[in-house]
Amino acid sequence: MLPTIVFFGTHNFAAHLLRLIVEKELARVVLVITAPDQPIGRQQILQSPPVKIVAQELGLTIAQPSSLKNYSLPLTADLGLVAQYGKIIPLALINSLPLGIINVHTSLLPKYRGASPIQTALLQGEKETGITIMAIDAGLDTGPIFHQDRLAIAPTDNYLTLEAKLANLAGDSLTACLPDIITKKITAQPQTEHSATFCEPLTRDSGKIDWTKSAQDIYNQYRAFTPWPGIWTTWKEKRIKLLEIKIGREKIPAGQVLVKENSLYIGAGQDSLLVELLQLEGKKPLAAIDFMNGHPTFALARLGDK
C-alpha cells in the first residue's frame, strides 16, 4: 500500500513535483496545502497558485490557509512534503505527522538557506547548485539532510531555466530516495553549521541596478531576477525595465547611454551592457532601436540620476 502524504507547496517547482509524485505513484497525496489565491494586475483579478491548478487537475483535496500558526490537519497521513511553500510550518504541525515533514530545497544546504536560493545562486555567479532533501525542524532550513544531488549552472541560465532544471533533478532525487526515507532505510545527517549561508526574500527594489557594478554583476542580477522582480533603472524620475540584455565591451562611464551603429549600450563599472528590449514605466516593451526613435534624448542620458 502506498504511503500517504500531505503536500505543502505553491510555485512552479512545487507543482512539477506534485504532478510527478502522483503520476509515478511515489505516494498517495491525501491533502495539498498551498497559498491563498492572490489578486494580480491593475484589475486585481484573483489568480490561483500553480500548485492549486495542478492539484485541481489531479482531483486532489486542497486547503489554502492564510497561516499555519494555529492550523491542524483535518486528516491523518504518514508524512509531509514541502517544496517552495513560502510559509513557516510550526513544530506542532511537524510533530503531528508520524514521519514528520521533509523539504525539497533548491540549493546544496547549508549553502543558501532561506527564501531565494535559486535567485541568489545566479546573483552570485555560482557555477553549481543542486537539490537537498532534508527533514524540517524548528529552524530555517537547518534540519538534517537525507539526500543531495548537484547541478551545473549554464552561463545563460536565468531563474526560469534553472528552476525547470532543478525541478527535473528534484523529481529524480525524490524517486531515488523517498521510498527509503519512508521505510527509514536512510538516516538524515546533520548540517555543518559553520558553513551555512543565507539568502534574503526578494522585493521590487531588489532589481534596482547599481551602475558602478561590473556588467557581469548586473547581467547576473538580470539572470536572477527574470521574470520577477526584473531589473530596472531610472530616467527622468521614471523607471525603465531592461527586459533583454547582453554583456557589451564598449568603454563608457557607469550609467552613461551610448548609441552606436543602431545599438544601445549602457556603461557599467567594468565593460557595458548591450540592451535589446526595454520598457519605460507605464508603456509597452520596445526594441532598443524603436525606443531610441521615440525618445531621442535618451542617447544623452546618465541613468540612475533623477
Secondary structure by P-SEA (a helix, b strand, c coil): cbbbbbbbbccaaaaaaaaaaaaaccccccbbbbbccccccccccccccaaaaaaaaabbbbbbccccccccccccccbbbbccccccccccccccccccccccccccccccccccaaaaaaaacccccbbbbbbbccccccccccbbbbbbbcccccaaaaaaaaaaaaaaaaaacaaaaaaccbbbbbcccccccbbbbbccccccccccccaaaaaaaaaaaccccccccccccbbbbbcbbbbbcccccccbbbbcccbbbbbcccbbbbccbbbccccccccaaaaaaacccccccccccc
